[in-house]
Amino acid sequence: MANLINQRSQYLISKYAKRIAMVEKVQGKPMTFEKKVALAHCLENTSSRIKAMEATNPAQIGQYKRYSA
């Protein structure tokens, strides 16, 4: 079970690698694995919720939110 969680975490970290690298660049130091996992999961959850909102009521989602997701 732990291996599946680790694989999912690695997938999300690779999916959001550019954004994680941007955060590390701004902070000026590398992030720990746990922080990378937390940030990747947060980005994934935000993206999926925006997509769900957009699918249910696309008129209320502005261009900025579509672009930022």
N, C-alpha and C positions, 0 to 999 in steps of 0.2 A: 504494500500500500504506500509506504514512504517513497518507494522508487517511482511510482506513478505521479505522486505529488511533485517530486523533484523534476521529473521529465516535463510536467506541465509548467513548472516555474521556469525551467530553462527555455522552453518554447516561448513563454511570454517575455522573458528577458531578451531573447533574440529578436522577437517581434518589435519591441519598443527600444531597441539598442540605441537608436539615434537620440531619442528623447532622454534616455538615461545618461548617455554621454554628455548631453547638453547640461543636465543638472550637475554632473560631476565637474564639468568645466567651470560652471558658475560658482560652485562651492570651493573649487580649487584643491580638492582632495578626492581620492577614490571612495566610492560607497561600499559598504559591506554587502555581502550576499543577501542578508536578510532585508536590508533597506532596498536593494534592487528588486527583490521579490515583491515587497510591499508596494513599491511604486508601480511595478509592472501590473500587479493585480488591480491596483487603483485605476490605472489608465484603461485596463481592459473593462472593468466594471462601468466606468464613465462612458466609454465608447459604446458598450452594449445598451446602456440605458438611454443614451441620446438616440441611438438607432431605433429603439423600441418606441420612444416618444415620437420620433419623426414618422414612423410607420403608422402610428395610431392617429396623429393629428399633425400632418405636415405643414399646415398653414401657420402654426404658432412657432415654428422653428425658423429663426432668421438665418441669413446667409453666413453671418459670423459663426454661429454655433455649428453649422454644417461644415464650414471650413476648418474650425478648430478640432473637430472630431477626426 
